[in-house]
Amino acid sequence: MVALGFPRPSPARVVSQRSTTEEPVETPEQAAEHQKLVNEVLGRAGLRESVSQAAPILANLRDLARAEFRASTDALTALPNQRTVKDTVKRMAAHTYEP
């Protein structure tokens, strides 16, 4: 029987697809070992503290990059402003004449 132009899969085909796509079953020992490894990685001394200390620094860097972009572009068109163009031309000219 064909419904909406799609053939119906045979039951044998469906069973074979299920058996090949299922993940292998872990034994309790394997699950405990896996959990132990996860806890070791996540619970390393200082990791959470390092992340909590890095978050505000990364936020400051993101804000600085945003401010630099706003300072170097026109607010309406987002095109480089005159100062940015002059700085770019100076940098390109200096790079051209390097020995």
Residue pairs with C-beta under 8 A, 6 or more apart in sequence:
1 8
2 8
26 34
72 80
72 81
72 83
72 84
73 79
73 80
73 81
73 84
74 80
74 81
80 88
